[in-house]
Amino acid sequence: MLDRLTREGEGTTMRRLMLLRHAKTERAEPGQRDRDRKLMKRGRADAPTLGAYMAHHNLVPDLALVSPAVRAQETWDLVAEAFDKAPRREIDDRIYNSSPHKLLQVAAESRKANKLLIVGHNPGLHEFALQLMASGDVEAREQLHEKLPTSGLVVMDLPIEDWAELRPHSARLERFVTPRLIAGATE
């Protein structure tokens, strides 16, 4: 602990990892591939709400890693419309149906990004968030432990200089946001 505090005091670069679960999706039609499921009306409304929130709170990623699933692509496209300049986007097949271990590998790859966003799916994304979380606001942590709903955004800060240093139980939960929580705060 002392070593980490010392490094932070010496100006360790903080990295920010954001995890976004895709927006609300239609049920699969008979014979339809899961990857081809599209957003339903509520999902198409929630994603821009989240994008506006992210833009307003300076939660714009330098790089977005997005699942190849249609619903994840649509979610990202609707979120990104809220940003003045669309961040780099990479489609990463490993995110679809991924385990927390695989998501850790994806995130830990060395990249030129201080703020990294992964747009993916449960249960892997939720389990990954819980695996990384070590501290943060108690109420937000309890809400995240309950579930990561569609359009849920997890924002974590990490005292690391390179993504390769990413380890379980190393992140501080900076915030946990959903369209429902956003709507409740503005009422």
Stockholm file with secondary structure:
# STOCKHOLM 1.0

chainA/1-187         MLDRLTREGEGTTMRRLMLLRHAKTERAEPGQRDRDRKLMKRGRADAPTLGAYMAHHNLVPDLALVSPAVRAQETWDLVAEAFDKAPRREIDDRIYNSSPHKLLQVAAESRKANKLLIVGHNPGLHEFALQLMASGDVEAREQLHEKLPTSGLVVMDLPIEDWAELRPHSARLERFVTPRLIAGATE
#=GR chainA/1-187 SS CHHHHHHHHTTCCCEEEEEEECCCBCCCCTTCCGGGCCBCHHHHHHHHHHHHHHHHTTCCCSEEEECSSHHHHHHHHHHHTTSSSCCEEEECGGGTTCCHHHHHHHHHSCCSCSEEEEEECTTHHHHHHHHHEEEECHHHHHHHHHCCCTTCEEEEEECCSSGGGCCTTCEEEEEEECHHHHHHHHC
#=GC SS_cons         CHHHHHHHHTTCCCEEEEEEECCCBCCCCTTCCGGGCCBCHHHHHHHHHHHHHHHHTTCCCSEEEECSSHHHHHHHHHHHTTSSSCCEEEECGGGTTCCHHHHHHHHHSCCSCSEEEEEECTTHHHHHHHHHEEEECHHHHHHHHHCCCTTCEEEEEECCSSGGGCCTTCEEEEEEECHHHHHHHHC
//
